[in-house]
Structures are given as C-alpha cells and as structure tokens.
Amino acid sequence: MPAPLPAPTFDAGVAYPEVNDLRKALTAADWPAVQAVFADRDHDDRTKLVGMAGDQEGTEPFLRQVYDADPADALAGTLLGNSLVRTGWRIRSAARAQNVSREQFDHFHDHLRRAEQVLIDVTARHPDDAAAWTQRVTIARGLELGQAEARRRYDRLAHQHPHHLPAQASLLQQLCPKWSGDWDRMFAFARERAQAAPEGAPNAVLVAEAHMERWLDFDSDRESADYLHSASVVDEIMRAGQRSVLHPDYVDRADWVWVRSTFAVMFSLIEQWPAAARQFTALGNLGTTSPWGYVGGAEGYTKYRTMAYAKGGQS
C-alpha cells in the first residue's frame, strides 16, 4: 500500500524559506535583517516578498519609524505602503461591495490613501520600482480610480518591466466586471500579456486566471459546468499551460506556487488529469489560499490531487 500523501499547506514560509527570515526580522523590528532578506533580489522576488510581508500584522509602527527616518529608502516606503494596503484590505474583507459596511469602506479607503501618499513618493524617487508600482495598481482598484488610471499605472511599470506578473495579475482583477471592467477587456489583456512573454514564462497563467474568474461569476452550477466543458475553453487553458508550466523551458520562479496552483485547479476543473497530476507532483503538498479557497481549500486540494493521480497517473 502506498504511503499516504502529505496534507497540503498554504504557509508561504514552507514554500519560501526566506519568508521565515523576513517574518523573524519584522517581529524583532530588526531593519538590517529585513534589508538582508531583500539584498540582491530581482524585481519579481522583491515584489513577492513585499506582498508576503503584508501578511504579517502589526508591523506598521516599526515600518513607519524606519520610513520617517529615511523617506528616500525605497524598501522602507514600499513595505510601509504595502502594510497599509493589506491592513485596509483585511478591514474591507473579500466580500462583494454590497456586503461591506460603510464603516469598513471608510477605514479601507483611509488606509489606501495613506499608502498612496507614501508610494507616490517612492515611485517618484525610484520610477523603476516594480513592487511599489504594483501596489499602486492595487490601490487604484481599491480607491475606484477607474480603468484608465489603473492602466496608466500599469503602463508606467510595464515600460520598465514588461512581463512583471504580480502587476499583471492585479490589473487583471481591475479589468473584471466586479471592478467595473468587462470580460472582453479582461480576456484581451490576459491573452496579450501571455503572448508577449517568452515561451516557458509563467505569464500565460493569466489566461487560466481569466477563465477562473469567468467560471466563478456564473449564477448556476449548470452554467459553470457548461462553460468548463466547452471545447474552446478547454483548448485555451491547455494552450496556456503548454506555453508555461507544461513547456520544456518553464522554470519555477518567484510566484511558482501560485502559478502551479492556478493551473492545478483549472486542469482539474476541465478534467485534464495528466496535466493536473504534473502540477501536483511539482507542488508536493504546497499551495496558496487563492485559488484553492475557491474549491474548498485544503479539502479541495486533497480531493483533486487524489483524482489527478488516479486518473492521470502520478508524475
């Protein structure tokens, strides 16, 4: 009898050991140790770590102190801005707008405005800072500044970093109908950025993410199932996989757990089990809250992993 598979974990510190170093440094309010974690990181890694630092609550006073001591420090400003953004978003919650109270919105917007003040200064001093611009794309969405402003911010970033996936994923959300966009613009952007990136790059995950957003928006299970069983949808998701995680040149990079998790979910939903099995094998027991939260979290992960190995073979 084969050994039982390990339970899934969505702890970023398991997937990325440097996240544990960052958590310890922030908890200890040790700025040199925080700087050491970010030393010599490329823009993708830096944006990933900035985002994960925002998951740690209670860091704002420390980061504010560091930033006030040296407002020209891009890392201090970006981490402070992100801390404010993430705190604000926790206050707002992930609920649809009609289920968020006026008080929640007021506190949410207050945090985003304060983050914007900091990050405007960071991007003025450091116009090539991808992590700071990524946060400003997200802020534009939260403050409902409109499609044109969100795209302007993304284009400023893309001029320096044309394939920066975290910013692309943030703008993709802005282009969804739930954030005043529409399906045509969302899919057009996802396809455009997937094709613009080199083959083997992770950016084609945007196509899978776009189909996930469309699937989640249907009102009935029948409509959702019909969508996922559509030959055109299955074909496009598979082609996106073949351009990225299934391509021989693909290499796991900064956001690889999210990238592979997104494809694992979508390959499972469209019942492409061999492709799904490859993602589960690469993931081991790692995952990310999004997208797994859409399909039952750890329980959904375990269910689909079992099905993928049974029907697609364990790669």
Order of alpha helices (4+ residues) and beta strands (2+ residues): alpha-alpha-alpha-alpha-alpha-alpha-alpha-alpha-alpha-alpha-alpha-alpha-alpha-alpha-alpha-alpha-alpha-alpha
